[in-house]
Amino acid sequence: MKTKVKSIEHLVENMNAEEMKDLMNEYNIKSPITGNDLSDPMEFNLMFSTSIGPTGTLKGFLRPETAQGIFVNFKRLLEFNQGKLPFAAAQIGNAFRNEISPRSGLIRVREFTMAEIEHFCEKDLKDHPKFDTVKDLQVTLYSACNQMEGKLPEEKTIGQAVGQGLIANQTLGYFMARIYLFMVKVGVNPMKLRFRQHLSNEMAHYARDCWDAECKTSYGWVECVGCADRSCYDLMAHTKATNIKLVAEKKLAQPISFCDIVDLVPKKGIIGKEFRKEAKQVIEALTNLNSDDVTAVETAIIEEITPSVIEPSFGIGRIMYAILEHNFHIREGDEQRSWLSLPPVVAPYKCSVLPLSNNPDFESFVKQLSESLTRFEVSHKVDASSGSIGRRYARTGPNSHTFWYNCGL
Ligand code: GAP
């Protein structure tokens, strides 16, 4: 019985409520703790609804991801990038999900901080110009295939995984590598970090390929960052709902010609709407173009592209939780003595270099010390003013943070 249930477990996510009910009846499934009967499965919305405005008649939903704010601003973002692909935008903010059972501290909550990057590129041009800088990075990959076959995760370089077609394309691979480097930099233990590929039944409806960066914690392997190839799903969906084209334009390197004769047929309806009184003149001018003019128009023909999106999506609370767990140590035999080994880049410590004398011979030492702190990414300030040491020490307190300078991050 247990083996049979295990074998159909992965099908459940794709079932509708009726199918789930039949399955529950077939296997006589009860509450695992009390043995009580379970209620029938029902559909529910993962988004929190609310009413907008004074009358409350306008229905709205709290965002379950920051991503959509970037998609609706696509046209403006494209403009900032001179209309060219690829480009990326990033956003950090709150997201809200009507989770059935929030639990485990910061791991599953109904309001959490997300940080998302949307990288827009052409559907067929997913090579990344900086791929070479990360291709030799070794990561632990738990492919969908290995999960289905009960095999273990494997070590591979990002270059091998993309080359073998395991990771769908270079851009996805590039962002996975950057996620790895970021996670390790902020204090995640690389031995407790792996990328798990989504199985086809857990892949979001929009995703082509998706890998989760998972961290091993006392709660088991926890998804901390998702990295998905969302294809052009979102921009298409917004266009469908609003009738506003969210596309980039690309000048064709080679004009596409289907036959030798190029005919320019003005669309009178559209021209009429756009040019109103002048429409007649526009149509006349187009109709009277000579063959050279027509060729010039033809060579300038542009293709409209709905960009694809590669999206790294960071759950900040979960990452912080993993960092704290991976860096918390207890002295053996003396449990009262505990410490955190946070990397300087995230440690809440700042440093001050306060020369005790203004003898010019000290200047080179102060410079050397400051450079070393910068190299180790310790946020610090040098205060060589003539105030007493006590006064300068006080000045470096929490209220004088405007004096701190960031060490090249
Ligand atoms: N835009 C893609 C997206 O929303 P997701 O995997 O559903 O992807 C991204 O969420 C990240 O947000 C997850 O990797 C996880 O770290 C975090 N996350 C998701 N649901 C969460 C919850 N209920 N509580 C805390 N963090 C959550």
Residues whose N, C-alpha, C, O or C-beta is under 5 A from the ligand:
A	BS01	GAP	P64 E65 A67 E99 L106 I107 R108 V109 F112 E223 C224 V225 G226 S313 F314 G315 R318
